[in-house]
Amino acid sequence: MPVIKVQLPLATSDPTRAEMALIYAEGRKFMTQQVLDQATRALMGSDAKAFFDANYRAGRWEIGKRVEDQDW
């Protein structure tokens, strides 16, 4: 299961993008923008970025448990 980085926007002038997260694996593989589910948002707490185990399927990341921060 690859580790992914989930990043929330720090600021946006487009309210339709406020709930979108940038998600990708190391090397920016399979970069997507998608809305996070409540469980993932809760695991992130107040952090603007976090790392998770995940699977990539049909153009979307299925996000699992949070893992320790990575250096990439």
N, C-alpha and C positions, 0 to 999 in steps of 0.2 A: 504494500500500500504506500503510495508516494506521500511525501509531506508537501503541503501547500502553504502559501502565504495568503492571508486574507487582509486586505487593506480597505478601510473606510475612508471616504473623502473627508478632509479636514474642513473644507469650505466649498460651497458651490452656489452659483447664482441660479441654477436650474433645479427647482423643487422636485421635478420628476426623477432626478438623479440622486437625490439626497439619501435614498434607501439602497442604492446600488453599491456593491462592494467589488473591488478589483481582486481577482483570484487567479493565482498561477502557481505552477510548480517551479522548482529550481531551474534556472536558465530561461525563465519566462515561458516555459512550455505550457501549451493549452491555456493561454490567457483568456479569461472570460470576465464579463461583468454580469453579476446576477444579484437578485435580492436574497438576503439571508433569512433563514427561518428563525423562529423565536429561540430555539435551543442554542443555535450558534451564536446569536446575539447575546444571550445570557452568558455563555462561556467566554465571550470576549470581554464582558464587563465594560469598563470605561476605556479599554485599550483601543487605539486606532488601528493597530495591526496585531495579528496573532497567527500562529502556525497550527495546523491541524493535519491529522491523517485524512486521506480522502481517496475517492475513486472518480475517474473521469468517464462519464458515459453520456452518449448522445448530445455532446456539446455543452454539458453541464458538469459541475463538480458535485458529488455527493459527499458532504462533509461529515467526518466522524469526530473522534475525540481530539481535544486540544493536546498539543505536545509542547515541549520546552522550546523556547526561542532558538532560531537557527541563525547562523552568521552568513546570510546571503540576501 
